[in-house]
Amino acid sequence: MSDGLDRSARVGLMKEPLVKKLCEVLDKSSSKGWRRLGEIVASDRRFRVSPDDMEMCSLKVLELEGSPSRTLLRLMGERGCTTGHLADYLQTLGNTDALQCLKPAALQILIQPQSVALVCGHNLRLSCHAVGKSPVQYQWFKSKEEVPNSFSSDLVISPVYLKDAGFYICRVNCGGAFEFSQWVQVDVLDVSVSCGQGYHSLEGRLKLVIQPQSQRTYVGETLQLECGAVGRPVPRYQWHRNGVPLPNATRRKLVIPHSMQDHGGRYRCEISSSTERMWTNEVDVAIAPRISVQISEAMECSEDDVYAIGGVLGSSEFLLNNVPEQLFATDKVALLIGNLSYQNHPRLKAPMVDVYDLTNLLRQLNFQVVSLLDLTEAEMRNAVDEFLSLLHKGVYGLLYYAGHGYENYGNSFMVPVDAPSPYRSANCLCVQSILKLMQEKETGLNVFLLDMCRKRNIHDDSAPNNVLRVTANIVFGYATCQDAEAFELSSSGLTNGVFVKFLKRRLLDDEKVTVVLDRVAEDMGQFDATKGKQALEIRSSLSERRALTDPILPGDSADLAHARSLQWAKAHELPESMCMNFDCGAQIKLGFAAEFSNVLIIYTHIVKKPEDMSFCQAHVTDFSQDLDVDPKEMNRETPEETGIYLLSSNLPQHCLYTRVSSLQKLREELVFTVCLQGTFTAMDDEPVHWTKSIDIGKPLIARLDLNRAVRRNSCLQTCLMPHSPSHSPCHSPGPEHHLHHHHPHHHQHRGSPQDHNRLLPQNHYLDVCEQQGAAGVCGDPFCVGPSHSEPAGDSSWGLSSSPGRLSIPIEATDDINELQTVFINSLQLQPQ
């Protein structure tokens, strides 16, 4: 190895350009690449590269832009490998190209120029500094043109004008070698359009200097909105309409050449840098239709007629400016439930990923989202109870369920994870009963997305007698047709099911809810894997153009709504991270993250270790028996080892991770022990232990006590009403609904549940692979995977292995009193 290599530097501290170049070399080489390097490292006991580690590296080739070499280098760095060790291994490997990457360059750029946004008339300074074995020379370029007299490491333009905006780069020469700096952008803002807002110095935080202005224009004309902020580097921009991010709207100026009425709404822009974020003012944009009225002779009209036309008496042409009324929600609330770990029925894989994806999308639409996994009957009823307590006049309520289910006499039933075999309506939750209670709240929109089976349950002849109100605000999106199944996709990885696979592509569309679902149905109809097997069914009584993207405008009960929302938010706040000092002088950081509303991640990190301590590690233990904590997945060195895949990139490195699920079962405060284990050279490396007890209260959803006995006035009142099969109850959406069957005859009715094993082969998966996973139903020999719903009979045919665990970010807060729910007391319970 050449002189100048710092052999003591950690591999994990290598700069990104070096790591990227090294990974490119190792990933491309077959005989002298990362795999052979891993074998060489594995022979050195100091760094413990196991076969499992190598398998994890190899799986990275399946990811977009994944690099096995990068993963291997990260593992080596975490285990103390230095660049000196790496150089020795590469020497043994015989990969001269990789060795060359570690050699110090003859010319190095130490200070790269930074992009900047500044106001016209101020001074621009871009800096680039390099070192080499001989004197270096500089030359600045704007795009492809040389900047005159720019031979210094600093490019200064004083004052800067609008024409100076653009992209700049610096070329550095040293003898026969040369290097280019990174490209940087210079954005020059004209504050004359900032409407009087003062400009502040660049020294300090990001500053907003140009606010967008409200616009009123006509169909076909160009709509243009502009905002701007100064800072270093150039801020990032993302325009939003009605709370929804607009695709490809990431410039300071938003230009829509031929505007349509659908482009009207409330606009604002999110401006961000690497360390901070801010929003512009929200402005109204109205796009009026241009209607020409030609008058060829005298006509008689009232003053109201003239006002409606919007013209001036005496003119020969009038413009009718009729801007449609914007619909609003007084609030938006969503409850997402994914049941997969069934006790008496086949387990499912997909609901976790489906709930994860929909949670992120609905939050972009400003929904208050609560995502829960694996709920028992009592927990589901209480979760719905809390969901209903947030609803009031004008609220948009959305319920998504993924799991086993069935449909009898037009009523849909969601099956809890503790349902017996066979199950009946008394063991399940009736969706139409929940809708009835939602109607009592005078909600503005009720949306049900049911990703479950709709087969008949032959063990259940009763049905709730739900006489629903006639309201024009109900939308049902069924993952499959009546008396049919919904499917999971067969895959060894994490995939979405058929419904959510297509739903997530359309959910952010600024369209009427039924239009969005119609498009999802069309997309599903083109999917070869389930064509003729599963088709989306939509039932709706929606008469207005209600959309999930509608903005929120609090109504008369704004104070009450705010109080309820605040209480719910407090039940989703993470415990604060904490630092613990031990008597030995070690300092431990204890941190927390959330996957779902009822799943908590705890991680420990060594902040400070005494110099005389040769080894130090902290782990957590002694959790409540109420919680689902797998000892095999506690205190793992990587998030992936605990089953956390989607959240792993957001967690700090060099920690031990523990996953705590089923927080809804927690009856008391969460108390556990942090154990510090250390060894001292002076004590012949005999391990010494210190412990501290930690009480973090009731974190996340545990504050709502979903494990409590079902309240008297809960949805239980309407979920247990038997009904004679001889006359079917009224059910959603009433006589005025419209019904969409996109493939009405492609499902076959199965035999009785008792014959289920005889009819079905053991491995009846559809050979389809996708990136994320979903909920579904399995029944016929063409089944795509284990179902979201199964007949309430023998269930020995399904998957028995525990599905992989996922991670999901959730909203967070801290202490709470028990939410007070308000339900309708006038409903009468009928005898069974």
C-alpha positions in Angstrom: 0.0 0.0 0.0 1.3 3.5 -0.9 2.4 6.1 1.6 -0.3 8.4 3.0 -2.9 5.8 3.9 -4.3 6.3 7.4 -4.4 2.6 8.4 -6.0 3.4 11.8 -9.1 5.0 10.3 -12.3 3.0 10.6 -13.9 1.6 7.5 -17.2 3.0 8.6 -15.8 6.6 8.4 -14.6 6.4 4.8 -16.0 9.2 2.7 -19.0 8.5 0.4 -17.2 9.0 -2.9 -14.5 6.5 -1.9 -17.1 4.0 -0.7 -19.1 4.3 -3.9 -16.1 3.8 -6.1 -14.9 0.8 -4.0 -18.4 -0.8 -4.1 -18.6 -0.4 -7.9 -15.3 -2.3 -8.3 -16.2 -5.1 -5.9 -19.8 -5.5 -7.1 -18.7 -6.0 -10.7 -15.9 -8.5 -10.1 -17.0 -12.1 -10.0 -13.8 -13.9 -8.9 -12.2 -11.1 -6.9 -15.4 -9.3 -5.7 -17.3 -8.9 -2.4 -18.1 -12.5 -1.9 -14.4 -13.6 -2.0 -13.6 -10.6 0.2 -16.2 -11.8 2.7 -14.7 -15.2 2.9 -11.3 -13.7 3.6 -12.7 -11.5 6.4 -14.7 -14.4 7.8 -11.4 -16.3 8.4 -10.3 -13.5 10.7 -12.1 -14.1 14.0 -11.8 -10.5 15.0 -14.6 -9.3 12.8 -17.1 -12.3 12.9 -18.6 -12.3 9.4 -21.0 -15.2 9.5 -22.8 -17.1 6.7 -26.0 -15.3 7.7 -24.2 -12.0 7.2 -23.1 -13.1 3.7 -26.6 -14.2 2.9 -27.9 -10.8 4.0 -25.3 -9.1 1.7 -26.3 -11.3 -1.3 -30.0 -10.4 -0.9 -29.1 -6.7 -1.6 -28.9 -7.6 -5.3 -32.7 -7.9 -5.3 -33.1 -4.3 -4.2 -33.1 -1.3 -6.5 -29.6 0.2 -6.4 -28.7 -2.4 -3.7 -25.0 -3.2 -3.2 -23.7 -6.3 -1.4 -20.3 -4.7 -1.1 -21.7 -1.7 0.7 -23.5 -3.9 3.2 -20.3 -6.0 3.8 -18.2 -2.8 4.3 -20.9 -1.5 6.8 -20.7 -4.8 8.8 -16.9 -4.7 8.8 -17.0 -1.1 10.0 -19.4 -1.8 12.8 -17.1 -4.6 14.0 -14.0 -2.4 14.2 -12.3 -3.0 10.9 -9.9 -0.3 9.8 -8.7 0.8 6.4 -5.4 -0.9 7.2 -7.2 -4.2 7.7 -9.2 -3.6 4.5 -6.0 -2.9 2.5 -4.5 -6.2 3.7 -7.6 -8.1 2.8 -7.7 -6.5 -0.7 -4.0 -7.4 -1.1 -4.8 -11.0 -0.3 -7.7 -10.8 -2.7 -5.5 -9.6 -5.4 -7.9 -6.9 -6.6 -5.6 -4.1 -7.7 -8.4 -1.8 -8.9 -10.0 -1.9 -5.4 -6.5 -1.3 -3.8 -6.1 1.7 -6.1 -9.3 3.2 -4.7 -7.7 3.3 -1.3 -4.6 5.1 -2.5 -4.4 8.8 -1.8 -5.1 10.8 -4.9 -2.4 13.1 -6.4 -5.1 15.8 -6.4 -7.9 16.1 -3.9 -10.7 18.7 -3.6 -11.2 19.3 0.1 -13.8 22.0 0.0 -16.7 21.6 -2.5 -18.7 24.6 -3.6 -22.3 24.8 -2.3 -25.5 25.7 -4.1 -27.0 28.9 -2.9 -30.2 31.0 -3.3 -29.9 34.7 -2.8 -31.6 38.0 -3.7 -30.7 40.0 -6.7 -28.3 42.8 -5.8 -26.4 40.9 -3.1 -22.9 39.4 -3.3 -22.3 35.8 -4.6 -19.4 33.8 -3.4 -18.6 30.2 -4.4 -15.6 28.4 -2.9 -13.6 25.4 -4.0 -10.3 24.4 -2.3 -8.0 21.6 -3.4 -4.5 20.2 -2.5 -2.0 18.4 -4.7 1.6 17.4 -4.9 2.3 20.7 -6.8 0.6 24.1 -7.0 -3.0 23.9 -8.3 -4.9 26.2 -10.7 -8.6 26.9 -10.8 -11.0 27.7 -13.6 -14.8 28.3 -13.1 -17.5 27.5 -15.6 -21.1 28.5 -15.9 -22.7 25.6 -17.8 -20.2 25.0 -20.6 -18.8 28.5 -20.8 -15.7 29.7 -18.9 -16.4 32.5 -16.4 -14.0 35.4 -17.4 -11.1 36.1 -14.9 -12.2 33.3 -12.6 -8.8 31.8 -11.7 -9.2 31.9 -7.9 -10.5 29.3 -5.5 -13.3 31.8 -4.8 -15.7 32.9 -7.4 -17.1 36.3 -6.4 -19.9 38.1 -8.3 -20.8 41.5 -6.8 -23.6 42.4 -7.2 -25.4 39.4 -8.6 -28.2 39.8 -11.2 -30.9 37.6 -12.5 -28.8 36.7 -15.5 -26.2 35.2 -13.2 -28.6 32.4 -12.1 -27.6 29.0 -13.4 -25.3 26.0 -12.8 -21.5 26.4 -12.0 -18.6 24.0 -11.7 -14.9 24.5 -11.0 -12.0 22.7 -12.8 -8.8 22.2 -10.7 -5.5 21.4 -12.4 -2.3 20.0 -10.7 0.5 19.1 -13.2 -1.0 16.6 -15.5 -3.9 15.7 -13.3 -7.2 17.5 -13.0 -10.5 17.2 -11.1 -13.9 18.8 -11.4 -15.8 20.0 -8.4 -19.5 19.1 -8.0 -22.1 21.1 -9.9 -23.8 23.8 -7.9 -26.9 25.8 -8.6 -27.2 29.6 -8.1 -30.8 30.7 -7.8 -31.3 34.5 -7.9 -34.6 35.8 -6.6 -36.3 39.1 -7.6 -37.8 40.4 -4.4 -39.8 42.9 -6.2 -42.5 40.2 -6.4 -42.3 39.4 -2.7 -45.2 41.8 -1.9 -43.3 43.9 0.6 -41.8 41.1 2.6 -38.4 42.1 3.9 -35.2 40.3 3.1 -33.0 38.9 5.8 -29.3 38.2 5.7 -28.2 34.7 4.5 -26.3 34.4 7.8 -28.7 32.3 9.7 -31.7 30.0 8.9 -33.6 29.5 5.7 -35.6 32.7 4.9 -38.9 32.9 2.9 -38.9 36.0 0.8 -41.5 35.4 -1.9 -45.1 34.3 -1.0 -47.5 33.0 -3.6 -50.5 35.1 -4.4 -54.2 34.1 -4.8 -55.2 33.7 -8.5 -58.5 34.0 -10.4 -58.4 33.0 -14.0 -60.4 31.3 -16.7 -60.3 27.9 -18.3 -57.6 27.6 -20.9 -55.4 30.4 -19.6 -52.0 29.9 -18.0 -51.9 29.6 -14.2 -48.7 30.6 -12.6 -47.7 30.6 -8.9 -44.3 31.6 -7.5 -42.6 31.4 -4.1 -39.0 31.7 -3.0 -36.6 31.3 -0.2 -32.9 32.2 0.3 -30.4 29.9 1.9 -27.4 27.7 1.4 -27.8 25.2 -0.2 -30.7 26.0 -2.6 -33.9 25.0 -0.9 -36.1 22.2 -2.2 -39.7 23.0 -3.3 -42.8 20.8 -3.4 -46.2 22.4 -4.3 -49.4 21.0 -2.7 -53.0 21.4 -3.8 -55.7 20.8 -1.3 -53.1 19.2 1.0 -51.9 16.7 -1.7 -48.4 16.9 -3.2 -48.5 17.6 -6.9 -46.3 15.3 -9.0 -43.4 17.0 -10.8 -44.1 20.3 -9.1 -40.7 20.8 -7.5 -39.7 24.2 -8.8 -40.1 27.7 -7.3 -42.5 28.6 -10.1 -45.6 26.4 -10.7 -46.8 26.9 -14.2 -49.9 25.2 -15.7 -50.2 26.2 -19.3 -53.8 25.4 -20.1 -55.7 25.4 -16.8 -58.9 23.6 -16.2 -61.6 23.9 -13.6 -60.1 20.9 -11.8 -56.9 22.9 -11.2 -58.8 25.2 -8.8 -58.3 24.8 -5.1 -56.0 25.9 -2.2 -52.3 25.9 -3.0 -49.2 26.2 -0.8 -45.6 25.2 -1.2 -43.3 23.2 1.2 -39.8 24.6 1.3 -37.1 22.5 2.9 -33.3 22.1 3.3 -31.3 19.4 4.9 -32.0 20.7 8.4 -35.3 22.6 8.3 -38.7 23.0 6.7 -41.2 25.7 6.2 -44.5 26.4 4.4 -45.7 29.3 2.4 -49.1 30.9 2.9 -52.0 28.9 1.5 -53.7 30.8 -1.3 -56.9 30.2 -3.3 -57.0 29.6 -7.0 -60.3 29.8 -8.8 -60.6 28.7 -12.4 -63.9 29.9 -13.9 -65.5 28.6 -17.1 -65.6 31.0 -20.0 -69.1 31.0 -21.4 -69.9 33.4 -24.2 -73.4 34.7 -24.6 -74.1 36.4 -27.9 -77.0 38.9 -28.0 -78.4 39.6 -31.5 -81.4 41.7 -30.4 -82.9 43.3 -27.4 -83.7 40.9 -24.6 -85.5 41.4 -21.3 -83.7 40.3 -18.1 -83.8 41.1 -14.4 -81.1 42.6 -12.4 -80.4 39.1 -11.0 -80.0 37.7 -14.5 -77.4 40.4 -15.3 -75.5 39.7 -12.1 -75.5 36.0 -12.8 -74.1 36.5 -16.3 -71.5 38.8 -14.8 -71.7 41.2 -17.7 -72.3 44.9 -18.1 -75.6 46.1 -19.5 -75.1 47.3 -23.1 -72.3 44.9 -24.0 -72.8 42.3 -26.7 -70.9 39.5 -24.9 -71.0 38.4 -21.4 -68.7 36.1 -19.4 -70.4 33.7 -16.9 -67.9 33.2 -14.0 -69.4 30.2 -12.2 -66.8 28.7 -9.9 -68.1 25.5 -8.3 -68.4 25.4 -4.6 -65.4 23.8 -2.9 -66.3 20.9 -0.6 -64.6 20.6 2.8 -64.2 18.1 5.5 -64.4 19.4 9.1 -61.7 16.8 9.9 -60.3 13.5 8.5 -60.0 10.3 10.6 -58.9 6.9 9.5 -58.7 3.6 11.3 -56.5 0.9 9.7 -56.7 -2.7 11.0 -54.5 -5.5 9.7 -55.1 -9.0 11.2 -52.6 -11.7 10.3 -51.5 -13.8 13.3 -54.7 -15.8 13.7 -54.9 -18.2 16.6 -57.4 -20.7 15.1 -57.2 -20.0 11.4 -54.6 -19.7 8.6 -52.2 -16.9 9.1 -51.8 -14.1 6.5 -48.7 -12.3 5.3 -49.8 -9.2 3.5 -51.9 -7.0 5.9 -48.8 -5.5 7.5 -47.4 -4.1 4.3 -50.9 -3.0 3.1 -51.5 -1.1 6.3 -48.0 0.4 6.2 -48.5 1.8 2.6 -52.0 3.1 3.2 -50.9 4.8 6.5 -48.3 6.8 4.7 -50.6 7.8 1.8 -53.5 8.8 4.0 -51.2 11.0 6.2 -50.3 12.8 3.0 -54.0 13.6 2.7 -54.0 15.0 6.2 -55.9 12.1 7.8 -55.4 11.3 11.4 -54.4 7.7 11.0 -54.2 4.9 13.5 -52.7 1.7 12.3 -53.2 -1.5 14.4 -52.1 -5.1 13.9 -53.5 -8.3 15.3 -56.5 -7.3 17.4 -58.8 -9.6 19.4 -62.6 -9.1 19.3 -62.6 -6.9 22.4 -59.7 -4.9 21.1 -61.3 -4.4 17.7 -64.6 -3.2 19.3 -62.8 -0.8 21.6 -60.6 0.5 18.7 -63.8 1.2 16.7 -65.3 2.8 19.8 -62.3 5.2 20.0 -62.5 5.8 16.2 -66.2 6.7 16.5 -65.5 9.1 19.4 -63.5 11.3 16.9 -66.3 11.6 14.4 -68.7 14.5 14.4 -70.6 16.6 11.8 -68.8 16.9 8.5 -65.9 14.6 9.3 -64.5 12.3 6.7 -64.3 8.8 8.3 -62.3 6.0 6.6 -62.1 2.4 7.8 -59.7 0.0 6.2 -59.6 -3.7 7.2 -57.3 -6.5 6.0 -57.8 -10.0 7.3 -60.2 -12.9 7.3 -63.9 -12.0 6.8 -67.2 -13.1 5.3 -70.5 -11.7 4.1 -74.0 -12.9 4.9 -77.3 -11.3 3.7 -75.5 -8.2 2.5 -73.6 -7.6 5.8 -69.8 -7.8 6.0 -68.1 -9.3 9.0 -64.5 -8.7 10.1 -62.9 -11.6 11.9 -60.7 -10.9 15.0 -57.5 -12.9 15.6 -59.0 -14.8 18.5 -62.2 -15.9 16.7 -63.1 -19.6 17.4 -63.4 -22.2 14.7 -66.1 -22.1 13.4 -66.9 -18.4 14.0 -70.2 -16.7 13.8 -71.5 -13.1 13.8 -71.3 -12.9 17.6 -67.5 -13.4 17.3 -67.0 -10.8 14.6 -67.7 -7.2 13.9 -70.4 -6.2 11.4 -69.3 -3.3 9.1 -72.8 -2.1 8.5 -73.4 -1.8 12.2 -70.3 0.5 12.4 -71.7 2.5 9.5 -75.0 2.9 11.4 -73.1 4.5 14.3 -71.1 6.7 11.9 -74.3 8.0 10.4 -75.5 9.0 13.9 -72.5 11.3 14.0 -73.6 13.2 10.8 -70.3 12.5 9.1 -69.6 14.2 5.8 -68.2 11.1 4.1 -68.0 7.4 5.1 -65.5 5.2 3.3 -65.0 1.5 3.9 -62.1 -0.3 2.2 -62.6 -4.0 2.9 -59.7 -6.3 1.8 -61.2 -9.6 2.8 -63.2 -12.5 1.6 -67.0 -12.2 0.9 -67.9 -15.8 0.8 -71.0 -17.1 2.6 -70.5 -18.4 6.2 -72.6 -21.6 6.4 -72.2 -21.7 10.1 -73.9 -18.4 10.6 -77.6 -18.0 9.8 -78.1 -14.7 11.7 -77.5 -11.2 10.5 -77.7 -7.8 12.1 -80.9 -6.0 11.4 -79.3 -2.7 10.5 -81.8 -0.2 9.0 -79.5 2.5 7.7 -80.4 6.1 7.1 -80.7 7.2 3.5 -77.6 9.4 3.2 -75.7 10.3 0.1 -72.2 10.0 1.5 -71.4 6.3 1.7 -68.7 4.5 -0.3 -67.8 0.8 -0.1 -64.7 -0.5 -1.8 -64.6 -4.3 -1.7 -61.4 -6.0 -2.7 -63.5 -8.7 -4.4 -67.0 -9.4 -5.6 -69.9 -10.8 -3.6 -69.5 -14.5 -2.7 -65.8 -14.4 -3.9 -62.3 -14.3 -2.4 -59.5 -11.8 -2.4 -56.0 -12.9 -2.8 -52.5 -12.6 -1.5 -49.6 -12.8 -4.0 -47.1 -15.7 -3.6 -43.7 -14.3 -2.8 -40.8 -14.9 -0.5 -40.5 -11.2 0.2 -42.8 -8.5 1.3 -45.5 -7.8 -1.2 -48.8 -6.0 -1.5 -51.9 -7.9 -2.2 -53.9 -7.4 -5.4 -56.2 -4.7 -4.0 -53.6 -2.4 -2.3 -51.1 -3.1 -5.1 -53.4 -1.0 -7.4 -55.1 1.2 -4.8 -51.9 2.8 -3.6 -51.2 4.0 -7.1 -54.5 6.0 -7.3 -55.2 7.0 -3.7 -53.7 10.5 -4.0 -55.6 11.4 -7.1 -57.7 14.5 -6.7 -60.9 12.9 -7.9 -64.2 11.9 -6.5 -63.8 8.8 -4.4 -65.8 6.6 -6.7 -63.8 7.8 -9.7 -60.6 6.8 -7.9 -62.0 3.3 -7.1 -63.3 2.9 -10.7 -59.8 3.5 -12.0 -58.4 1.0 -9.4 -61.0 -1.6 -10.7 -59.9 -1.0 -14.3 -56.2 -1.5 -13.3 -57.0 -4.7 -11.5 -59.0 -5.9 -14.5 -55.8 -5.8 -16.5 -53.8 -7.8 -14.0 -53.2 -11.2 -15.6 -52.5 -13.0 -12.3 -56.1 -12.5 -11.0 -58.0 -11.9 -14.2 -61.2 -13.9 -13.9 -60.6 -14.6 -10.2 -60.8 -11.3 -8.3 -62.5 -8.0 -9.2 -63.1 -4.9 -7.2 -66.7 -4.1 -6.4 -67.9 -0.5 -5.6 -71.1 0.3 -3.8 -71.8 4.0 -3.4 -74.6 6.5 -2.6 -72.3 9.4 -3.1 -74.1 12.3 -4.8 -71.5 15.1 -4.3 -68.0 15.3 -5.7 -66.5 14.2 -2.3 -62.8 13.4 -2.6 -60.2 12.2 -0.1 -58.1 15.2 -1.2 -60.8 17.7 0.0 -59.3 20.4 2.3 -60.1 20.5 6.0 -62.2 23.5 7.2 -63.3 23.1 10.9 -67.0 23.7 11.5 -69.0 25.1 14.4 -67.7 22.4 16.7 -64.0 23.2 16.0 -63.1 23.5 19.6 -64.6 20.1 20.4 -63.0 18.5 17.4 -59.6 20.0 18.4 -59.9 18.6 21.9 -60.7 15.1 20.6 -57.9 15.2 18.1 -55.5 16.3 20.7 -56.5 13.5 23.0 -56.0 11.0 20.2 -52.7 12.5 19.2 -51.4 12.2 22.8 -52.1 8.5 22.6 -49.6 8.2 19.8 -46.6 10.0 21.2 -43.3 8.2 21.7 -41.6 8.2 25.0 -38.7 10.6 25.2 -35.2 9.3 24.6 -33.0 9.3 27.7 -29.4 9.0 28.7 -28.5 6.9 31.7 -25.3 7.1 33.7 -23.9 4.0 35.5 -21.6 3.9 38.5 -18.8 2.5 36.4 -18.7 5.7 34.3 -20.5 4.4 31.3 -23.3 6.4 29.7 -26.1 4.7 27.8 -28.7 6.3 25.4 -32.1 4.7 25.3 -34.2 5.6 22.3 -37.6 4.7 20.9 -39.3 4.5 17.5 -42.7 3.3 16.3 -43.6 0.8 13.6 -47.3 0.7 14.0 -49.6 2.4 16.5 -49.3 -0.7 18.7 -45.6 -1.6 18.0 -42.7 0.0 19.7 -38.9 -0.3 18.9 -36.4 0.2 21.7 -32.8 0.7 21.0 -29.7 1.1 23.2 -26.5 2.8 22.3 -23.2 3.2 24.2 -22.5 6.9 24.4 -19.5 6.8 26.7 -17.2 4.0 27.8 -14.5 4.2 30.5 -11.0 3.9 29.1 -10.2 1.0 31.4 -13.2 -1.0 30.2 -12.3 -3.4 27.4 -15.9 -4.4 26.5 -19.3 -2.7 27.1 -22.8 -3.6 26.0 -26.3 -2.6 27.1 -29.5 -4.6 26.6 -33.1 -4.5 27.8 -35.0 -7.3 29.5 -37.8 -8.2 32.0 -40.8 -7.1 29.9 -44.4 -7.6 31.0 -45.9 -11.0 30.1 -48.8 -9.1 28.5 -46.6 -8.1 25.6 -45.5 -10.0 22.6 -41.7 -9.8 22.9 -39.8 -12.7 21.3 -36.6 -13.3 23.3 -34.9 -14.5 20.1 -35.5 -11.1 18.5 -34.5 -8.9 21.5 -31.3 -6.9 21.6 -30.2 -7.6 18.0 -27.3 -5.8 16.3 -29.3 -4.9 13.2 -32.9 -3.8 12.8 -33.4 -6.5 10.1 -32.7 -9.2 12.7 -35.8 -8.1 14.6 -37.9 -8.1 11.5 -37.8 -4.3 10.9 -37.2 -3.8 7.2 -39.2 -0.6 6.3 -38.0 1.5 9.2 -34.4 0.3 9.4 -33.0 3.2 7.4 -34.5 5.7 9.8 -33.0 4.1 12.9 -29.6 5.1 14.3 -26.7 2.7 13.7 -24.5 0.8 16.1 -27.3 0.0 18.5 -29.0 -3.1 19.9 -32.7 -3.2 18.8 -35.8 -4.8 20.5 -39.3 -5.0 19.0 -42.3 -4.7 21.4 -45.6 -5.5 19.8 -49.2 -5.8 20.9 -49.0 -2.7 23.1 -52.8 -2.6 23.2 -52.6 -5.6 25.7 -50.5 -3.6 28.2 -52.6 -3.2 31.4 -50.0 -1.3 33.6 -47.2 1.0 32.9 -44.4 -0.4 30.7 -41.5 -1.2 33.1 -38.4 -3.0 32.0 -34.7 -3.4 33.0 -31.7 -1.9 31.2 -28.7 -4.2 31.9 -25.1 -3.0 31.3 -22.5 -5.6 30.9 -18.8 -4.7 30.9 -15.3 -6.2 31.3 -12.1 -4.6 32.6 -8.6 -5.6 31.7 -7.5 -5.2 35.3 -10.0 -7.8 36.4 -9.0 -10.5 33.9 -12.0 -9.6 31.7 -14.5 -11.0 34.2 -17.9 -9.6 33.3 -19.5 -7.1 35.6 -23.2 -6.2 35.5 -25.2 -3.1 36.4 -29.0 -2.7 36.1 -31.5 0.1 36.1 -35.3 -0.2 36.1 -37.1 2.1 33.6 -40.7 3.1 33.6 -42.0 4.8 30.4 -45.7 4.8 31.3 -48.1 3.6 28.7 -46.6 4.3 25.3 -48.5 4.9 22.1 -51.9 3.1 21.8 -51.5 1.5 25.2 -52.9 4.8 26.7 -56.3 4.0 25.2 -56.7 0.7 27.2 -58.1 -1.2 24.3 -57.9 -4.4 26.4 -60.6 -3.1 28.7 -64.1 -4.8 28.9 -66.3 -3.7 26.0 -68.3 -0.6 27.0 -72.0 -0.9 27.2 -72.7 1.7 24.5 -70.0 0.4 22.0 -70.5 -1.1 18.6 -71.4 -4.4 20.3 -74.9 -3.1 20.5 -75.4 -3.3 16.8 -73.0 -6.1 16.1 -75.0 -8.9 17.8 -78.5 -8.4 16.4 -79.8 -11.7 14.9 -82.0 -11.6 11.8 -84.0 -14.2 10.1 -82.6 -15.3 6.8 -86.1 -15.2 5.3 -85.9 -11.4 4.9 -82.6 -9.7 4.3 -81.9 -6.6 6.3 -81.4 -3.2 4.6 -77.8 -2.6 4.1 -75.4 -0.1 2.6 -75.8 1.9 0.6 -79.6 1.8 0.3 -81.9 1.7 -2.7 -80.2 4.7 -4.3 -76.8 3.1 -4.5 -75.0 2.3 -7.8 -73.2 -1.0 -8.1 -70.2 -1.8 -10.2 -69.3 -5.3 -11.1 -66.2 -5.3 -13.3 -66.1 -9.1 -13.7 -69.4 -10.4 -12.5 -69.2 -14.1 -13.3 -65.6 -15.2 -12.7 -65.8 -16.6 -9.2 -66.8 -20.1 -8.3 -68.6 -21.1 -5.2 -66.7 -23.6 -3.1 -67.9 -26.6 -1.3 -68.6 -26.7 2.4 -65.8 -25.7 4.8 -65.7 -29.3 6.2 -64.5 -30.4 2.7 -62.0 -27.7 2.5 -58.8 -29.8 2.8 -60.1 -32.3 0.4 -60.8 -29.7 -2.3 -57.6 -27.7 -2.0 -54.0 -28.8 -2.7 -51.4 -27.8 -0.1 -49.4 -25.2 -2.1 -51.8 -23.4 -4.3 -50.0 -20.2 -4.9 -50.1 -18.0 -7.9 -46.6 -17.5 -9.2 -46.5 -13.7 -8.9 -43.8 -11.6 -7.2 -44.2 -7.9 -6.2 -42.3 -5.5 -4.0 -44.7 -5.0 -1.1 -47.4 -7.4 0.5 -51.2 -7.4 1.0 -54.2 -9.0 2.4 -56.3 -11.5 0.5 -58.4 -14.6 0.5 -57.7 -18.2 -0.5 -60.1 -20.9 -1.5 -60.1 -22.4 -4.9 -57.3 -24.4 -6.5 -56.3 -21.2 -8.4 -55.8 -19.3 -5.1 -53.1 -16.7 -5.1 -52.1 -17.3 -1.5 -53.6 -17.6 2.0 -56.9 -15.7 2.1 -58.0 -12.7 3.9 -61.0 -14.7 4.7 -61.6 -18.4 5.1 -64.6 -20.5 5.7 -65.3 -20.8 9.4 -64.5 -24.5 9.4 -61.3 -26.6 9.4 -58.3 -24.3 8.9 -55.4 -26.8 8.9 -54.7 -26.1 5.3 -53.3 -22.6 5.6 -49.9 -21.2 6.3 -48.7 -21.8 9.8 -45.4 -20.0 9.8 -45.3 -16.6 11.4 -45.2 -13.8 8.8 -42.3 -11.4 8.7 -42.6 -8.3 10.8 -42.5 -4.8 9.3 -42.0 -1.4 10.6 -44.1 1.7 10.1 -43.7 5.3 11.2 -46.6 6.7 13.2 -47.6 10.0 14.6 -46.5 10.5 18.2 -47.3 12.3 21.5 -47.3 11.5 25.3 -49.7 11.4 28.4 -53.5 11.0 28.2 -56.6 10.5 30.2 -59.0 7.9 28.9 -60.9 9.1 25.9 -64.6 9.8 26.6 -66.8 8.3 23.9 -70.2 9.4 22.9 -72.5 6.8 21.4 -76.2 6.5 20.6 -78.2 5.1 23.6 -81.4 4.8 21.7 -80.5 1.6 19.8 -82.4 -1.4 21.2 -80.8 -4.8 21.5 -83.1 -7.5 20.0 -83.3 -11.0 21.5 -81.4 -13.7 19.8 
